[in-house]
């Protein structure tokens, strides 16, 4: 049987019909990713397939290292052709890893190449990919149009300029590109000079001095308003855990003064300051009608020697096992008691927490709108077939799958949009097969409505209710 044939993952007639007639052509709302606003604003083109495919993809880098590839060929100064060859040498060993699927879907859908990538085919695929890269429509805007991307949510620090987003708004690009407010660096109160440098950058961006906590809060609100003005409707935080402590403004102000004076900050003080800011950010989101994303649980930069040498986001993060329940309940309850609970999407990185997160969403729904509190799609190490199925089952068993906002890429690559197809096939297989077994109604229109909502419509309503 042909690899990744037109009905892969689709084992039943209803699953095949739901995918090909409903899910396949639905527009993409990629509401959380790490694509570069500058590359979108300037309609970037790529010099070669390595630049596009391997330039920032730590998923691939991890596999290359696991295959014994020296760092020189991963993130080092080897030539683009040498790095591509090293990746081709890794692919035959990646069977049953989702990357093997994704790579060959991308080769097929972006470049029209159906050959398996391996050392023997590397030269031919290198040449053919680079030839396609020269075509006029192989650019950022062309790819967004090709894959029917209706919306992209980038991830932006409040200290960063929004100039690229204003440039995009003034362009002819039909895809909505909206910034996501990601103020994680505001919590790094224990980082000494690095924190002070970020505060100065934020002050420069805002055009105001920041010397007190009051100044910091005003600057963050100013930037939150700036994001809203350019179309932002979502925030995002990636934390090891939500703190279980409380913190009043006087205590937070004292901690901030100590940090700005260069004093050491204890872990307990960092937790207090983080909780104070998280409550403040929740109130800002609720006031503007935004949706907040909480990505909880990763252990970051665990290989300290290589992380210090190569920097963050180089593939040295992993699944964490910090307790999540008490802090998350405390945070959501704090916002609820203040009548400041915004829309929330919860993402766990440890599959142990699937039912914890899924069930918790039901405790904080308030009837103000459908699906206000969401159990988010399989994240990071869980955005593969098994992880997606587990997430869909936990969500379906504890809440309303029909209100789910669906898939996202969480990617830095413009080649990642086939991951939406991957998810949609898994969703249609689950729904269609259960219908064919008599576990769901054998009613195409009813099932199509569910699939259409999860693939696109619910995400669209979240961004533009």
JOHURA-V39671 format. One record per pair of residues at least 12 apart in sequence whose C-alpha atoms are under 10 Angstrom apart, sorted by the first residue. I is the first residue (numbers start at 1). GAP is how many residues later the second one is. If there is no record, write none. Layout:
BEGIN
[[I & GAP] [I & GAP]]
END
This chain:
BEGIN
[[2 & 112] [3 & 98] [3 & 101] [3 & 111] [3 & 112] [3 & 113] [4 & 97] [4 & 100] [4 & 101] [4 & 104] [4 & 110] [6 & 14] [7 & 12] [7 & 13] [7 & 418] [7 & 422] [8 & 414] [8 & 417] [8 & 418] [8 & 421] [9 & 376] [9 & 413] [9 & 415] [9 & 416] [9 & 417] [9 & 418] [9 & 419] [9 & 420] [9 & 421] [10 & 415] [10 & 416] [10 & 417] [10 & 418] [10 & 419] [10 & 420] [10 & 422] [10 & 423] [11 & 417] [11 & 418] [11 & 419] [11 & 421] [11 & 422] [12 & 416] [12 & 417] [12 & 418] [12 & 419] [12 & 420] [12 & 421] [12 & 422] [12 & 423] [12 & 424] [12 & 425] [13 & 416] [13 & 419] [13 & 420] [13 & 422] [13 & 423] [14 & 414] [14 & 415] [14 & 417] [14 & 418] [14 & 419] [14 & 420] [14 & 421] [14 & 422] [14 & 428] [14 & 429] [14 & 430] [14 & 433] [15 & 410] [15 & 411] [15 & 412] [15 & 413] [15 & 414] [15 & 415] [15 & 416] [15 & 417] [15 & 418] [15 & 419] [15 & 420] [15 & 421] [15 & 432] [16 & 409] [16 & 412] [16 & 413] [16 & 416] [16 & 417] [17 & 411] [17 & 412] [17 & 415] [17 & 427] [17 & 431] [18 & 406] [18 & 407] [18 & 409] [18 & 410] [18 & 411] [18 & 413] [18 & 414] [18 & 426] [18 & 427] [18 & 429] [18 & 430] [18 & 431] [18 & 432] [18 & 433] [18 & 434] [19 & 402] [19 & 405] [19 & 406] [19 & 407] [19 & 408] [19 & 409] [19 & 410] [19 & 413] [19 & 429] [19 & 432] [19 & 433] [20 & 405] [20 & 408] [21 & 427] [22 & 402] [22 & 406] [22 & 425] [22 & 426] [22 & 427] [22 & 429] [22 & 430] [22 & 433] [23 & 397] [23 & 398] [23 & 400] [23 & 401] [23 & 402] [23 & 404] [23 & 405] [23 & 425] [23 & 428] [23 & 429] [23 & 430] [23 & 431] [23 & 432] [23 & 433] [24 & 396] [24 & 397] [24 & 400] [24 & 401] [24 & 428] [24 & 431] [25 & 122] [25 & 123] [25 & 396] [25 & 430] [26 & 121] [26 & 122] [26 & 123] [26 & 124] [26 & 394] [26 & 395] [26 & 398] [26 & 425] [26 & 426] [26 & 427] [26 & 429] [26 & 430] [26 & 431] [27 & 120] [27 & 121] [27 & 122] [27 & 123] [27 & 124] [27 & 393] [27 & 425] [27 & 428] [27 & 429] [27 & 430] [27 & 433] [28 & 116] [28 & 119] [28 & 120] [28 & 121] [28 & 122] [28 & 123] [28 & 124] [28 & 147] [28 & 378] [28 & 379] [28 & 380] [28 & 389] [28 & 392] [28 & 393] [28 & 427] [28 & 428] [28 & 429] [28 & 431] [28 & 432] [29 & 119] [29 & 120] [29 & 121] [29 & 122] [29 & 123] [29 & 124] [29 & 146] [29 & 147] [29 & 376] [29 & 377] [29 & 378] [29 & 379] [29 & 380] [29 & 391] [29 & 426] [29 & 427] [29 & 428] [29 & 429] [29 & 430] [29 & 431] [29 & 434] [30 & 119] [30 & 120] [30 & 121] [30 & 122] [30 & 123] [30 & 124] [30 & 147] [30 & 376] [30 & 377] [30 & 378] [30 & 379] [30 & 380] [30 & 381] [30 & 387] [30 & 390] [30 & 426] [30 & 429] [30 & 430] [31 & 119] [31 & 120] [31 & 121] [31 & 122] [31 & 123] [31 & 124] [31 & 146] [31 & 147] [31 & 148] [31 & 149] [31 & 203] [31 & 374] [31 & 375] [31 & 376] [31 & 377] [31 & 378] [31 & 379] [31 & 428] [31 & 429] [31 & 431] [31 & 432] [32 & 119] [32 & 120] [32 & 121] [32 & 122] [32 & 123] [32 & 146] [32 & 147] [32 & 148] [32 & 202] [32 & 203] [32 & 204] [32 & 261] [32 & 375] [32 & 376] [32 & 377] [32 & 378] [32 & 379] [33 & 119] [33 & 120] [33 & 121] [33 & 122] [33 & 147] [33 & 375] [33 & 376] [33 & 377] [33 & 378] [33 & 379] [33 & 380] [33 & 383] [34 & 118] [34 & 119] [34 & 120] [34 & 121] [34 & 122] [34 & 146] [34 & 375] [34 & 376] [34 & 377] [34 & 378] [34 & 379] [34 & 380] [35 & 117] [35 & 118] [35 & 119] [35 & 120] [35 & 121] [35 & 374] [35 & 375] [35 & 376] [35 & 377] [35 & 378] [35 & 379] [36 & 118] [36 & 119] [36 & 120] [36 & 128] [36 & 376] [36 & 377] [36 & 378] [37 & 115] [37 & 116] [37 & 117] [37 & 118] [37 & 119] [37 & 125] [37 & 126] [37 & 127] [37 & 128] [37 & 129] [37 & 130] [37 & 131] [37 & 140] [37 & 141] [37 & 142] [38 & 124] [38 & 125] [38 & 126] [38 & 127] [38 & 129] [38 & 130] [39 & 100] [39 & 101] [39 & 102] [39 & 125] [39 & 375] [40 & 99] [40 & 100] [40 & 101] [40 & 104] [40 & 124] [40 & 125] [40 & 127] [40 & 128] [40 & 133] [40 & 137] [40 & 374] [41 & 99] [41 & 100] [41 & 122] [41 & 123] [41 & 124] [41 & 125] [41 & 126] [41 & 127] [41 & 128] [41 & 129] [41 & 130] [41 & 132] [41 & 136] [42 & 97] [42 & 98] [42 & 99] [42 & 122] [42 & 125] [42 & 126] [42 & 129] [43 & 95] [43 & 96] [43 & 97] [43 & 98] [43 & 99] [43 & 125] [43 & 130] [44 & 94] [44 & 95] [44 & 96] [44 & 97] [45 & 88] [45 & 89] [45 & 91] [45 & 92] [45 & 93] [45 & 94] [45 & 95] [45 & 96] [45 & 97] [46 & 84] [46 & 87] [46 & 88] [46 & 92] [46 & 93] [46 & 94] [47 & 33] [47 & 83] [47 & 86] [47 & 87] [48 & 32] [48 & 33] [48 & 36] [48 & 78] [48 & 79] [48 & 81] [48 & 82] [48 & 83] [48 & 84] [48 & 85] [48 & 86] [49 & 31] [49 & 32] [49 & 35] [49 & 76] [49 & 77] [49 & 78] [49 & 79] [49 & 80] [49 & 81] [49 & 82] [49 & 83] [49 & 84] [50 & 29] [50 & 30] [50 & 31] [50 & 32] [50 & 33] [50 & 34] [50 & 35] [50 & 37] [50 & 76] [50 & 79] [50 & 80] [51 & 29] [51 & 32] [51 & 33] [52 & 81] [52 & 360] [52 & 361] [52 & 362] [52 & 363] [53 & 31] [53 & 34] [53 & 50] [53 & 53] [53 & 359] [53 & 360] [53 & 361] [53 & 362] [53 & 363] [54 & 20] [54 & 21] [54 & 26] [54 & 29] [54 & 30] [54 & 33] [54 & 359] [55 & 19] [55 & 20] [55 & 25] [55 & 28] [55 & 357] [55 & 358] [56 & 19] [56 & 257] [56 & 258] [56 & 259] [56 & 355] [56 & 356] [56 & 357] [57 & 18] [57 & 256] [57 & 257] [57 & 258] [57 & 354] [57 & 355] [57 & 356] [58 & 16] [58 & 17] [58 & 255] [58 & 256] [58 & 257] [58 & 258] [58 & 259] [58 & 353] [58 & 354] [59 & 40] [59 & 255] [59 & 256] [59 & 321] [59 & 322] [59 & 352] [60 & 14] [60 & 27] [60 & 30] [60 & 31] [60 & 39] [60 & 43] [60 & 255] [61 & 12] [61 & 13] [61 & 14] [61 & 26] [61 & 253] [61 & 254] [61 & 255] [62 & 12] [62 & 252] [62 & 253] [62 & 254] [63 & 24] [63 & 27] [63 & 28] [63 & 30] [63 & 31] [63 & 34] [63 & 36] [63 & 252] [64 & 19] [64 & 22] [64 & 23] [64 & 24] [64 & 25] [64 & 26] [64 & 27] [64 & 29] [64 & 30] [65 & 25] [65 & 250] [66 & 24] [66 & 27] [67 & 19] [67 & 20] [67 & 22] [67 & 23] [67 & 24] [67 & 26] [67 & 27] [68 & 18] [68 & 22] [69 & 14] [69 & 17] [69 & 18] [69 & 20] [69 & 21] [70 & 16] [71 & 12] [71 & 239] [73 & 12] [73 & 13] [73 & 14] [74 & 12] [74 & 13] [74 & 240] [75 & 235] [75 & 239] [76 & 234] [81 & 41] [81 & 42] [81 & 45] [84 & 35] [84 & 38] [84 & 39] [84 & 41] [84 & 42] [85 & 32] [85 & 33] [85 & 34] [85 & 35] [85 & 36] [85 & 37] [85 & 38] [85 & 41] [86 & 32] [86 & 33] [86 & 36] [87 & 30] [87 & 31] [87 & 32] [87 & 35] [88 & 28] [88 & 29] [88 & 30] [88 & 31] [88 & 32] [88 & 33] [88 & 34] [88 & 35] [88 & 37] [88 & 38] [89 & 28] [89 & 29] [89 & 30] [89 & 31] [89 & 32] [89 & 33] [90 & 27] [90 & 28] [90 & 29] [91 & 12] [91 & 25] [91 & 26] [91 & 27] [91 & 28] [92 & 24] [92 & 25] [92 & 26] [92 & 27] [93 & 25] [97 & 287] [97 & 288] [98 & 285] [98 & 286] [98 & 287] [98 & 288] [98 & 321] [98 & 324] [99 & 285] [100 & 16] [100 & 17] [101 & 283] [101 & 317] [101 & 318] [101 & 321] [102 & 282] [102 & 313] [102 & 314] [102 & 315] [102 & 316] [102 & 317] [102 & 320] [103 & 13] [103 & 14] [103 & 312] [103 & 313] [103 & 315] [104 & 12] [104 & 13] [105 & 310] [105 & 311] [105 & 312] [105 & 313] [105 & 314] [105 & 316] [105 & 317] [106 & 309] [106 & 310] [106 & 311] [106 & 312] [106 & 313] [107 & 18] [107 & 22] [107 & 308] [109 & 37] [109 & 38] [109 & 306] [109 & 308] [109 & 309] [110 & 19] [110 & 22] [110 & 23] [110 & 28] [110 & 33] [110 & 36] [110 & 37] [110 & 305] [110 & 308] [111 & 14] [111 & 17] [111 & 18] [111 & 19] [111 & 20] [111 & 21] [111 & 22] [111 & 27] [112 & 16] [112 & 17] [112 & 20] [113 & 12] [113 & 15] [113 & 16] [139 & 275] [140 & 33] [140 & 274] [140 & 275] [141 & 31] [141 & 32] [141 & 33] [141 & 34] [142 & 31] [143 & 271] [143 & 272] [143 & 274] [144 & 29] [144 & 30] [144 & 31] [144 & 270] [144 & 271] [144 & 273] [145 & 28] [145 & 29] [145 & 30] [147 & 268] [147 & 270] [147 & 271] [147 & 273] [148 & 26] [148 & 27] [148 & 269] [149 & 25] [149 & 26] [149 & 27] [149 & 28] [149 & 268] [150 & 24] [150 & 25] [150 & 26] [150 & 27] [150 & 306] [150 & 310] [151 & 23] [151 & 24] [151 & 25] [151 & 26] [151 & 27] [151 & 308] [151 & 309] [151 & 312] [152 & 23] [152 & 24] [152 & 25] [152 & 26] [152 & 27] [152 & 28] [152 & 256] [152 & 257] [153 & 23] [153 & 24] [153 & 25] [153 & 26] [153 & 27] [153 & 28] [153 & 79] [153 & 80] [153 & 81] [153 & 255] [153 & 257] [153 & 310] [154 & 23] [154 & 24] [154 & 25] [154 & 26] [154 & 27] [154 & 28] [154 & 78] [154 & 80] [154 & 256] [154 & 257] [154 & 258] [155 & 23] [155 & 24] [155 & 25] [155 & 26] [155 & 27] [155 & 28] [155 & 79] [155 & 80] [155 & 81] [155 & 255] [156 & 22] [156 & 23] [156 & 24] [156 & 25] [156 & 26] [156 & 27] [156 & 71] [156 & 79] [156 & 80] [157 & 22] [157 & 23] [157 & 24] [157 & 25] [157 & 26] [157 & 27] [157 & 28] [157 & 29] [157 & 45] [157 & 66] [157 & 79] [158 & 21] [158 & 22] [158 & 23] [158 & 24] [158 & 25] [158 & 26] [158 & 27] [158 & 28] [158 & 43] [158 & 44] [158 & 47] [158 & 48] [158 & 61] [158 & 62] [158 & 63] [158 & 64] [158 & 65] [158 & 66] [158 & 68] [158 & 69] [159 & 22] [159 & 23] [159 & 24] [159 & 26] [159 & 27] [159 & 39] [159 & 40] [159 & 41] [159 & 42] [159 & 43] [159 & 44] [159 & 45] [159 & 46] [159 & 47] [159 & 60] [159 & 61] [159 & 64] [160 & 41] [160 & 42] [160 & 44] [160 & 45] [160 & 46] [160 & 63] [161 & 41] [161 & 44] [161 & 45] [161 & 62] [161 & 65] [162 & 17] [162 & 43] [162 & 61] [162 & 64] [162 & 65] [162 & 68] [163 & 67] [164 & 15] [165 & 12] [165 & 13] [165 & 14] [165 & 62] [165 & 65] [165 & 66] [165 & 67] [166 & 12] [166 & 63] [166 & 64] [166 & 65] [168 & 62] [169 & 61] [169 & 62] [176 & 55] [177 & 53] [177 & 54] [177 & 55] [178 & 49] [178 & 50] [178 & 52] [178 & 53] [178 & 54] [178 & 55] [178 & 56] [178 & 285] [179 & 48] [179 & 49] [179 & 51] [179 & 52] [179 & 53] [179 & 54] [179 & 55] [179 & 56] [180 & 44] [180 & 47] [180 & 48] [180 & 51] [180 & 52] [180 & 53] [180 & 54] [180 & 55] [180 & 56] [180 & 57] [180 & 111] [180 & 112] [180 & 113] [181 & 39] [181 & 42] [181 & 43] [181 & 45] [181 & 46] [181 & 47] [181 & 51] [181 & 52] [181 & 53] [181 & 54] [181 & 55] [181 & 56] [181 & 100] [181 & 104] [181 & 111] [181 & 112] [182 & 42] [182 & 52] [182 & 53] [182 & 54] [182 & 55] [182 & 56] [182 & 110] [182 & 111] [183 & 37] [183 & 41] [183 & 52] [183 & 53] [183 & 54] [183 & 55] [183 & 94] [183 & 95] [183 & 98] [184 & 52] [184 & 53] [184 & 54] [184 & 55] [184 & 90] [184 & 94] [185 & 13] [185 & 14] [185 & 52] [186 & 12] [186 & 13] [186 & 16] [186 & 30] [186 & 34] [186 & 87] [186 & 88] [186 & 91] [186 & 92] [187 & 50] [187 & 52] [187 & 83] [187 & 84] [187 & 85] [187 & 86] [187 & 87] [187 & 88] [187 & 89] [187 & 90] [187 & 91] [188 & 71] [188 & 77] [188 & 82] [188 & 85] [188 & 86] [189 & 66] [189 & 67] [189 & 69] [189 & 70] [189 & 71] [189 & 75] [189 & 76] [189 & 77] [189 & 78] [189 & 80] [189 & 81] [189 & 82] [189 & 84] [189 & 85] [190 & 65] [190 & 66] [190 & 68] [190 & 69] [190 & 72] [190 & 73] [190 & 74] [190 & 75] [190 & 76] [190 & 77] [190 & 79] [190 & 80] [191 & 68] [191 & 71] [191 & 73] [191 & 74] [192 & 66] [192 & 67] [192 & 68] [192 & 69] [192 & 70] [192 & 71] [192 & 72] [192 & 73] [193 & 66] [193 & 67] [193 & 68] [193 & 69] [195 & 64] [195 & 65] [195 & 67] [196 & 63] [196 & 64] [196 & 65] [196 & 66] [197 & 63] [199 & 12] [199 & 17] [199 & 20] [199 & 61] [202 & 14] [202 & 17] [202 & 18] [202 & 21] [203 & 12] [203 & 13] [203 & 16] [203 & 17] [205 & 14] [205 & 18] [206 & 12] [206 & 13] [206 & 14] [206 & 16] [206 & 17] [206 & 20] [207 & 12] [210 & 50] [211 & 45] [211 & 46] [211 & 49] [212 & 41] [212 & 42] [212 & 44] [212 & 45] [212 & 48] [213 & 36] [213 & 37] [213 & 39] [213 & 40] [213 & 41] [213 & 42] [213 & 43] [213 & 44] [214 & 35] [214 & 39] [216 & 37] [216 & 40] [217 & 60] [217 & 63] [217 & 64] [220 & 57] [220 & 60] [220 & 61] [220 & 64] [221 & 59] [221 & 60] [221 & 63] [224 & 57] [224 & 60] [224 & 61] [224 & 64] [225 & 59] [225 & 63] [228 & 60] [228 & 62] [231 & 232] [231 & 233] [232 & 58] [232 & 59] [232 & 231] [233 & 52] [233 & 55] [233 & 56] [233 & 57] [233 & 58] [233 & 59] [233 & 229] [233 & 230] [233 & 231] [234 & 51] [234 & 54] [234 & 55] [234 & 56] [234 & 57] [234 & 58] [234 & 59] [234 & 109] [234 & 110] [234 & 228] [234 & 229] [235 & 46] [235 & 47] [235 & 49] [235 & 50] [235 & 55] [235 & 56] [235 & 57] [235 & 58] [235 & 59] [235 & 109] [236 & 45] [236 & 55] [236 & 56] [236 & 57] [236 & 58] [236 & 59] [236 & 108] [236 & 109] [237 & 41] [237 & 44] [237 & 55] [237 & 56] [237 & 57] [237 & 58] [237 & 59] [238 & 55] [238 & 56] [238 & 57] [238 & 58] [238 & 59] [238 & 60] [238 & 109] [239 & 35] [239 & 55] [239 & 56] [239 & 57] [239 & 58] [239 & 59] [239 & 60] [239 & 61] [240 & 55] [240 & 56] [240 & 57] [240 & 58] [240 & 59] [240 & 60] [240 & 80] [240 & 81] [240 & 82] [240 & 83] [240 & 84] [241 & 30] [241 & 53] [241 & 54] [241 & 55] [241 & 56] [241 & 57] [241 & 79] [241 & 80] [241 & 81] [241 & 82] [241 & 83] [241 & 84] [241 & 85] [241 & 86] [241 & 87] [242 & 29] [242 & 32] [242 & 33] [242 & 36] [242 & 52] [242 & 54] [242 & 55] [242 & 81] [242 & 82] [242 & 83] [242 & 84] [242 & 85] [242 & 86] [242 & 87] [242 & 88] [242 & 89] [242 & 90] [243 & 25] [243 & 27] [243 & 28] [243 & 29] [243 & 30] [243 & 31] [243 & 32] [243 & 33] [243 & 35] [243 & 81] [243 & 83] [243 & 84] [243 & 85] [243 & 86] [243 & 87] [243 & 88] [244 & 27] [244 & 28] [244 & 31] [244 & 80] [244 & 81] [244 & 82] [244 & 83] [244 & 84] [244 & 85] [244 & 86] [244 & 87] [245 & 23] [245 & 24] [245 & 26] [245 & 27] [245 & 28] [245 & 29] [245 & 30] [245 & 31] [245 & 82] [245 & 85] [245 & 86] [246 & 25] [246 & 26] [246 & 27] [246 & 28] [246 & 29] [246 & 30] [246 & 33] [246 & 84] [246 & 85] [246 & 88] [247 & 22] [247 & 24] [247 & 25] [247 & 26] [247 & 27] [247 & 28] [247 & 29] [247 & 30] [247 & 32] [248 & 24] [248 & 25] [248 & 27] [248 & 28] [249 & 24] [249 & 27] [249 & 28] [251 & 18] [251 & 21] [251 & 22] [251 & 25] [252 & 17] [252 & 18] [252 & 20] [252 & 21] [252 & 22] [252 & 23] [252 & 24] [252 & 25] [253 & 20] [254 & 15] [254 & 19] [255 & 14] [255 & 15] [255 & 17] [255 & 18] [256 & 13] [256 & 14] [256 & 17] [275 & 52] [275 & 55] [275 & 56] [275 & 59] [278 & 53] [278 & 57] [279 & 52] [279 & 53] [279 & 55] [279 & 56] [279 & 59] [279 & 61] [279 & 62] [280 & 55] [280 & 60] [281 & 59] [281 & 61] [282 & 49] [282 & 50] [282 & 52] [282 & 53] [282 & 54] [282 & 58] [282 & 59] [282 & 60] [282 & 61] [282 & 62] [283 & 52] [283 & 55] [283 & 56] [283 & 57] [283 & 58] [283 & 59] [284 & 56] [284 & 57] [284 & 58] [285 & 55] [285 & 56] [285 & 57] [285 & 58] [285 & 59] [286 & 49] [286 & 53] [286 & 54] [286 & 55] [286 & 56] [286 & 57] [287 & 53] [287 & 54] [287 & 55] [288 & 54] [289 & 52] [289 & 53] [289 & 54] [289 & 173] [289 & 174] [289 & 176] [290 & 52] [290 & 53] [290 & 54] [290 & 172] [290 & 173] [291 & 50] [291 & 51] [291 & 52] [291 & 53] [291 & 54] [291 & 81] [291 & 82] [291 & 83] [291 & 171] [291 & 172] [292 & 49] [292 & 50] [292 & 51] [292 & 52] [292 & 53] [292 & 54] [292 & 81] [293 & 50] [293 & 51] [293 & 52] [293 & 53] [293 & 54] [293 & 80] [293 & 81] [293 & 83] [294 & 34] [294 & 50] [294 & 51] [294 & 52] [294 & 53] [294 & 54] [294 & 82] [295 & 50] [295 & 51] [295 & 52] [295 & 53] [295 & 54] [295 & 81] [295 & 84] [295 & 85] [296 & 23] [296 & 24] [296 & 26] [296 & 28] [296 & 32] [296 & 50] [296 & 51] [296 & 52] [296 & 53] [296 & 54] [296 & 83] [297 & 21] [297 & 22] [297 & 23] [297 & 24] [297 & 25] [297 & 26] [297 & 27] [297 & 50] [297 & 51] [297 & 52] [297 & 53] [297 & 56] [298 & 19] [298 & 20] [298 & 21] [298 & 22] [298 & 23] [298 & 24] [298 & 50] [298 & 51] [298 & 52] [298 & 82] [298 & 83] [299 & 17] [299 & 18] [299 & 19] [299 & 20] [299 & 21] [299 & 22] [299 & 23] [299 & 50] [300 & 12] [300 & 13] [300 & 15] [300 & 16] [300 & 17] [300 & 18] [300 & 19] [300 & 20] [301 & 12] [301 & 13] [301 & 14] [301 & 15] [301 & 16] [301 & 17] [302 & 13] [302 & 14] [302 & 15] [302 & 16] [303 & 12] [303 & 13] [303 & 14] [303 & 15] [304 & 12] [318 & 31] [318 & 32] [318 & 62] [318 & 63] [319 & 29] [319 & 30] [319 & 31] [319 & 32] [319 & 61] [319 & 62] [319 & 63] [320 & 28] [320 & 29] [320 & 30] [321 & 28] [321 & 29] [321 & 30] [321 & 31] [321 & 32] [322 & 28] [323 & 30] [324 & 24] [324 & 26] [324 & 29] [324 & 32] [324 & 33] [325 & 28] [325 & 31] [325 & 32] [325 & 35] [328 & 18] [328 & 29] [328 & 32] [329 & 28] [329 & 31] [329 & 32] [329 & 34] [329 & 35] [332 & 12] [332 & 28] [332 & 29] [332 & 31] [332 & 32] [333 & 30] [333 & 31] [336 & 28] [336 & 30] [341 & 23] [341 & 24] [341 & 25] [341 & 31] [341 & 32] [342 & 30] [342 & 31] [343 & 22] [343 & 25] [343 & 26] [343 & 28] [343 & 29] [343 & 30] [343 & 31] [343 & 119] [344 & 17] [344 & 20] [344 & 21] [344 & 27] [344 & 28] [344 & 29] [344 & 30] [344 & 31] [344 & 32] [345 & 12] [345 & 16] [345 & 26] [345 & 27] [345 & 28] [345 & 29] [345 & 30] [345 & 31] [345 & 32] [345 & 59] [345 & 60] [346 & 12] [346 & 14] [346 & 15] [346 & 27] [346 & 28] [346 & 29] [346 & 30] [346 & 31] [346 & 33] [347 & 27] [347 & 28] [347 & 29] [347 & 30] [347 & 31] [347 & 32] [347 & 33] [347 & 44] [348 & 27] [348 & 28] [348 & 29] [348 & 30] [348 & 31] [348 & 32] [348 & 33] [348 & 34] [348 & 43] [349 & 29] [349 & 30] [349 & 31] [349 & 32] [349 & 33] [349 & 34] [349 & 38] [350 & 28] [350 & 29] [350 & 30] [350 & 31] [350 & 32] [351 & 27] [351 & 28] [351 & 30] [351 & 31] [351 & 36] [351 & 39] [351 & 40] [354 & 21] [354 & 22] [354 & 24] [354 & 33] [354 & 36] [354 & 37] [354 & 38] [354 & 39] [354 & 40] [354 & 41] [355 & 20] [355 & 35] [355 & 36] [355 & 38] [355 & 39] [355 & 40] [355 & 42] [355 & 43] [356 & 19] [356 & 38] [357 & 17] [357 & 18] [357 & 19] [357 & 34] [357 & 37] [357 & 38] [357 & 41] [358 & 15] [358 & 16] [358 & 17] [358 & 18] [358 & 33] [358 & 34] [358 & 35] [358 & 36] [358 & 37] [358 & 38] [358 & 39] [358 & 40] [358 & 41] [359 & 16] [359 & 35] [359 & 36] [359 & 38] [359 & 39] [359 & 40] [360 & 13] [360 & 14] [360 & 15] [360 & 38] [360 & 39] [361 & 12] [361 & 13] [361 & 14] [361 & 34] [361 & 37] [361 & 38] [362 & 12] [362 & 13] [362 & 36] [362 & 37] [362 & 38] [369 & 96] [370 & 30] [370 & 32] [370 & 33] [370 & 34] [370 & 88] [370 & 91] [370 & 92] [371 & 28] [371 & 29] [371 & 30] [371 & 31] [371 & 32] [371 & 33] [371 & 34] [371 & 87] [371 & 91] [372 & 31] [372 & 32] [372 & 90] [373 & 30] [373 & 31] [374 & 21] [374 & 25] [374 & 26] [374 & 27] [374 & 29] [374 & 30] [374 & 31] [374 & 32] [375 & 16] [375 & 17] [375 & 19] [375 & 20] [375 & 24] [375 & 26] [375 & 29] [375 & 30] [375 & 31] [376 & 15] [376 & 16] [376 & 19] [376 & 28] [376 & 29] [376 & 30] [376 & 31] [376 & 32] [377 & 12] [377 & 13] [377 & 14] [377 & 15] [377 & 18] [377 & 27] [377 & 28] [377 & 29] [377 & 30] [377 & 31] [377 & 32] [377 & 46] [378 & 12] [378 & 13] [378 & 14] [378 & 28] [378 & 29] [378 & 30] [378 & 45] [379 & 12] [379 & 28] [379 & 29] [379 & 30] [379 & 31] [380 & 29] [380 & 30] [380 & 31] [383 & 24] [383 & 25] [383 & 26] [383 & 27] [383 & 36] [383 & 39] [383 & 40] [384 & 35] [384 & 38] [384 & 39] [384 & 42] [385 & 37] [385 & 38] [385 & 40] [385 & 41] [385 & 42] [386 & 40] [388 & 19] [388 & 34] [388 & 35] [388 & 38] [388 & 39] [389 & 34] [389 & 37] [389 & 38] [389 & 41] [392 & 12] [392 & 14] [392 & 34] [392 & 35] [392 & 38] [393 & 37] [401 & 49] [401 & 50] [401 & 52] [401 & 53] [402 & 45] [402 & 47] [402 & 48] [402 & 49] [402 & 50] [402 & 51] [402 & 52] [402 & 56] [403 & 47] [403 & 50] [403 & 51] [403 & 54] [403 & 55] [403 & 56] [404 & 46] [404 & 49] [404 & 50] [404 & 51] [404 & 52] [404 & 53] [404 & 54] [404 & 55] [405 & 48] [405 & 49] [405 & 50] [405 & 51] [405 & 52] [405 & 53] [405 & 54] [405 & 55] [405 & 56] [405 & 57] [406 & 14] [406 & 17] [406 & 18] [406 & 21] [406 & 45] [406 & 47] [406 & 48] [406 & 49] [406 & 50] [406 & 51] [406 & 52] [406 & 53] [407 & 12] [407 & 13] [407 & 14] [407 & 15] [407 & 16] [407 & 17] [407 & 47] [407 & 48] [407 & 49] [407 & 52] [408 & 12] [408 & 15] [408 & 51] [420 & 35] [421 & 34] [423 & 32] [424 & 27] [424 & 28] [424 & 30] [424 & 31] [427 & 24] [427 & 27] [427 & 28] [428 & 19] [428 & 20] [428 & 22] [428 & 23] [431 & 16] [431 & 17] [431 & 19] [431 & 20] [432 & 12] [432 & 15] [432 & 16] [435 & 12]]
END
